[in-house]
Amino acid sequence: MVRYLGERKEARHFDQDPIVIGGCGRSGTTLLLSILAAHPDIYAIPHESVAFVNWEPNIQNSPNAKHPLRPARIDRLYRHLLAKRIPSGNRRWCEKTPRNIHHVENILQYWEEAKFINIIRDPRDVLTSRHHNKPGEYWVSPNRWVKDVSKGLELIDRPRVFTVRYEDLVQNFEPTIRDLCAFLQIECGPEILNWHVHTTVRVNRSWQGKVVKLHANSVEKWKHPEHAERLTQILGDERILDLMERLDYS
């Protein structure tokens, strides 16, 4: 019943296919969602629904029944849509779960006009990010970064996939967001250019506070002496060094 009602509400409120965000954790997926949430055309799901990380045979009658697979837990997303009032101007929803990066092919097949955004970040900063609940531990393992980024590189030339660097987003915001808006075929208006004022995603457990204007304080934080041992581990991993070279992170 949740799936049925959710599909009906989705069809009633949204006339464009969705935007889905993925990438390795601690790479800026939440920041990117918050920026896009400021756009008047976009309804942002404020939490990770984890709706697209498991797929099953599509045996029920639905608007997407012609596709062989469907997201097994899309009810997680639909429960949110059913519980919320969707502003009349929102024409598409946007969801971010980092693990979406491993399911892009299914996502783009299920929604034939959907757009996927892959965000990448210097591994030295990703892998020196401390866990917010466990300050003595690092959030992302080297193996996870290698797997997630390698998967993203497989998709870099797909016409419905846009790859953005975290560093460009925070250090060169306006031209980067204009390129992203062009990809999404949305206006780059004052709301998204002043996203920190207009966003509807203002608090997230990934942040150590509330939304603030963009800054580059988290760029090259790996240079702090406290990360010296971790940095030695990172730079001793040939897989990471190879990907850094391919991504031009020197």
N, C-alpha and C positions, 0 to 999 in steps of 0.2 A: 504494500500500500504506500509506503514512503517513497519508493521509486516511482510509482505511478503518479502520485500527487506532485512529487518533485519535478518530474518531466513536464507536467502540465504547467506548473508555475514557471519553470525555466522557459518554456515556449511562449508563455504569455508576456513575460517581462523582458526577455532578451531576444533581439532580432539579429544578433551577430554571434558567431562562434567565439569561444573563450580564448583567454590568454593564460598560459600555464608557464610557471617559472620553476626552474630546477638548477642544480649545481651542487658542488660540494658544500657541506655545512660550514658556517663561519666565513662564507665568501661574499655575503651581502644580499642573500635572497630576501631577508626581511626588509632591509632598507629599500630594495627595488620594489617590493610589494607596496610599501608605504608611499613611495613616490608615485606609483601608478594609481594608487587609491585616491589621489588628489584630483584625478581627471574626472570631469563630470559624466563622461560616457561609461566609466568603469565602476563596477561593484566589486570590491576586494573582499575575499574571504579572509577574515583577520587572523585565523589560526591555520595550522597545517592540518588539512583534512585527512591526509594519507589515503586519499580515495583512489589513486591511480597506480598503486604499487602492486596490486594483484589483479589478474585478469582471468575471466572465465568464458566458456562458450556462450555466445549470444543466442539463446534459444527462445527468449520471450519477445513478443511483439512490442516494439518501441520505435521511436523516430530514427534510431540508428541500427535497426535490426538487420540491415543488409550486410553489416560488418561481422566477421566471424567471431570476434571477441568483444567483450564489454567489461568495464571496470567493475570488479566484484563488490567493492564497497563504496560505490557512488552514493549510497544512502547516507554516508557520513556528510557529504557535501549537501545533499538535498535536505537533510534534517536542519541544517543551518539556514538554507534558503527559505524553508517553510516557516521557520520561527521568526524570521526578520521581515521588516518592511523594506521593500526594494524601492529606492527613489525612482520616480517616473522617468528621469533622464538617462538612467543607466541602461546601456544597450548590450553589455557583455560582462560576464563575470571573470575574475582573475583569481587564480589559486596558486599558492607556492608550497611545495614540499621539496626539500633538497633531493630526495630519492627519485623524484620525477625524471631526473636525468637518465635513468636506466629504462625508461618506458616511453621514450619519445615516439618511437615508431607506432606503437599502439595508440597513443594519444592523438597523433596526427591522422591516423587512419579513421579513428572513431569519430572525430570532429573534422570534417573535410576542409574547413576553412580556419581551423584553430591556428594560433601562433604560439610558438614556444620560445622562451628566452632563457638562455644558458649564461650564467654569470660565473666568471673565473676571477681568481685573486692570487697574488704572489704566494706560493706555498710556504715561504718563510713566515709570513704573517698568519696564514691559516693555521699552520702547525704549531705556532707559539701562542695561540689563543687559549686562555685558561677557561676551564669549565666554570659556569656561574654558580653551580651548587657544590663544586668540588675544587676549590681554589688551588689545591696542590696538584691537580691533574690537568693535562692538556685535552682539549675537546675532541680534536680530530686526529686519527692515526695516520701515519704515512701511507699505509696500504689503502685506506679509504680515499685519501686525496688522489693517489695514483689512479685508482679504479674510476672514480667519478670524473676526473679531468680527461682521462683517456677516452671515456665514453663520449664526453662532450666534443672532443676533437673529431670523432667519427662523424659528427653531425654538422660540422662547421659550414659546409657548403650547401646544406639543405635550404631551399628557398623560403620555407616557413619557419626557419630557426635563425634567431639573432643571438650572436655571442657578444657579450659586453664585459669589459674589465671593470672590476671594482675601483681600481685606481683612476680610470677615466671618469667614472661616475662622480667621484668625490673631488677630483682635482680639475676636471675639465667639464663641468656639469652641463652647461647650456648646449654646446655642440653635440655632446653625447646624447642628451635627452631628445634633442631635435632629430637626430638620426634614428633613435628608437621610436619616436612618434611617427616618423615617416614609414618605418617598417610596419608599425601597427595600423597605419592609415587613420591616424587620429590627429586632431589639431594640437599643436604645441602652444597652448594658450597660457594666460597668466596663472591659472590654477596650478598647473603642473610645474611651471617655472618657479612658483612660490609654494611648492608642495608642502613644506613644513607647516604652513598656515592652514592649508585646505585639506590635508589628508584625513581620512577616516580611520586609518590604522595608526594609533598614537602610542600604544603600549604593547610590548611583546616581551615574553620571558627571555628572549635572546639578548635583549638590551639590558644594560645596567642603569636604566633610567627611562625617561620619556623622550619622545621625538624632539630633536633639535635641528637647527639649520646645519647643512652639510659642513663638515670639516675634514681635514686630512690627518687628524691626530693618530689614527690607527694605521697609517701607512708607514712602513718600515719600523714598526714597533719591535720587530725581531732583533733590532740592533741593541736593545737594552741588555745590560750585562747578565741579568737574571736568566736569559735564554741561551747563554753560551753553550751549555752542554747539549741542549736540545738542537741548537743550530749545527753543532758538529754531527749529530745523528742525521739531520736532514741532508746536509751537504755530503754525507758519506753514502747516500743512497743513489746509485747510478740511475735508477728509474726516474727519480725526481729531477736529477740534473739534466737528463735527456729531455724531459717535458719542459723544464725551465728554458732550455735552449730553444725548443720549438716555439715556445710562447714568448720568447724574447724578454724573459725576466733575468737580467744579468746581476 
